[in-house]
Amino acid sequence: MKQTIITVLLALVTMAGCKQETKEQEHVFVPVVNDTIDFVIEGTASEGSDTIYFDERPYVGYKEYPVEDGKFRFCVRQPLHKFLQIEDGENGWMVIIVDSMPARITVDFRTNKVVEGSPLNLRFNQYRLAMDSIEHEMEQHMEDEDRTIYDSLDQKYKDVEWKSVIENFDNVIPVYVLSLNGQAVMYAPEKLAECMNEEYAFAHHPDMEKVWKYYWAMEKRLPGQDYHELELPDTTGTVHRLSEYVGQGNYVLLDFWASWCGPCMGSMPMMKEIHNSYASKGLQIIGISFDSERDKWLSAIKRLELPWLQLSDLKGWDSAGSDIYGVRAIPEIVLIDPDGKIIATGLREEELKAKLAGIFNEK
């Protein structure tokens, strides 16, 4: 099939070193855009359904198709390897992939199974069914006081999700998890790096644009490199440079956050616990906010009683901190050692606690 290659310039990324500036590094994303094909979707709806709802991923708006005597059949014209979402208004819901081998898929919404279709769709459906089953079990333990079973199921779910990525470097299935389901930002840098290879079959899928943009930004804070200098004002307007604190004999933890970010607010009790445990042992926390409204930023600091240094240029996502450290999702942390080397980033609560415990228990 004829393919049209469209070159899109994603970003010109300026890498700033802690001592001196480096040359601009250009990243170019080249998506492979396939021709559209006629793709037939047919099958059996759940009992009581009279309409099938169809949408593209990313979402553009539902189209409706009728169900007659429990059956439906319609044809759409879509690019090869496009992800589509279909629902029947009852219990049926699934995501399918436009494929030409064959250019038809038969589904049963009573079980959310692909009955007939390409090997790609059958494989993708098996992952989704496994995850749906685990998710159903998790719902049964949502209210448990003892979170052991729930947490175990949650890890099982994540393991299957990750398998659907690393077992499919030769096809487009990883696009759903990494891009359309937005999980790329949830993976640690070294884990995401396993997926980001220009030679993989899904690498140039059009929906991978935002993943590559995130990955290129994340490279700015990968462990092993020198920290990047940054100048920002504190709550009084006094401008500080990171070099006032980094390389001065302490570990420095940069906490990227914002007052409008729910998960950031939820992480603050843990951050205060970390401050109380390690500030006297050589850990300097520096908050870097992506707020744009000064009053809300200051109010959050006061309400939460955050005792460490807080910096912000009040430019939201256009903050210098976002650009220089490539932060595209918050909360985010960057841990810097006493010599000014980045040693960890993207650590979640328990991972961060374990990392710090390991550092300071050795001292």
C-alpha positions, 0 to 999 in steps of 0.5 A: 500500500502506498504510504505518504511520509509527512515530516513534522518539526516537533521541537527545537530543544535547547539543552542548558548545562550547569556550567555552560550552554550547549548547542541546540539539539534538533529533534524531528518526528517523521510520522508514517501516514497510511492511506485510508481503507474501507473497514467493516465493523459488524457483530452482536450487541448487548441485550437491550442495545439499539445503537452502536456508538463509534469514535476515533482515538483520539476522540473526535465525536461519536457517530451512531449506527443502528442495531437491528435484531441484536446485530449491526454492520457498518463500514468506515473509511479510516487510515490503516492502523488507526485505533477506533472505539466502539460501544453499544450503550449497554455493557459493550465497549472495546477498542479495535485497530483498522487492519487490512488482513482482513479489512473486517472485524466481527465482535460480540459485545456480550463478552467484549470479544473479537470473534473474527478479525486480523491476528493483530486485533485478536492479539490486542483483544486478548490483552484488553480482556485480561486487563478488564478481568483484573479491573473487575476484580479490583472493583470488588476490593475497592473498599477494603481496609486492608489494601493487600489484595487490591494492590496486588491486583493493581500490580498484576494489571500494570504487568499485563499492560506493560507486557502489551508494550514489550511483546509487540515491538513489531506492530502498533499495539504499544501505541494504545498504552503509550499514547492513547491511554497516556501511560508513557508519563507514568513509566520511569525513564529507563523503562520508557527508554526500552520502548523508544527505538526508531526501528520499532514498527510503532515508532512512527505511528502518527499518534506517537508524536506526543510520546516522542516529544515527552521522551525528548524532553525527559532526556534533559533530566535522565540520571547521569548527567550534570544538573541544569542551571535555573534562575527563578524568583522566590515568594518575595521576588528574590531571584535564586540560582540552583547553583546556590544550592547544588554542588554545595555538599547536600543532596538537592530534590527538585519538586515540580508542582502546582497548586491546581494539580490534585496529585501534587497536593496529595503528595505534599504530606509525603514531601513534608515527611521527607523534609522532616526526616532528611533536612538535617541530614543533608537534603535540600528540597526546592519547590518549582511551581508551574502556577500562573496565579501568584495568590493561589501559589502563595495560598497553597504554600501557606495552607500546606505549611511548606517549609522549604524554598519555593520558586516560580516565574508564574508562567504555568507550563511556559515556566523556565523550569518546564523547558530546561528540565523537560517536565511535561507532567507533574508532580515530578521530582529530580534528585541531584547528588552533592556533586551536581549529578542527576541521580534519579527522576520520576520516582513515585512515593514509595520509590522515592522514600526507598531511594532516600532511605538507601542514601542516608542510611549509608551515611 
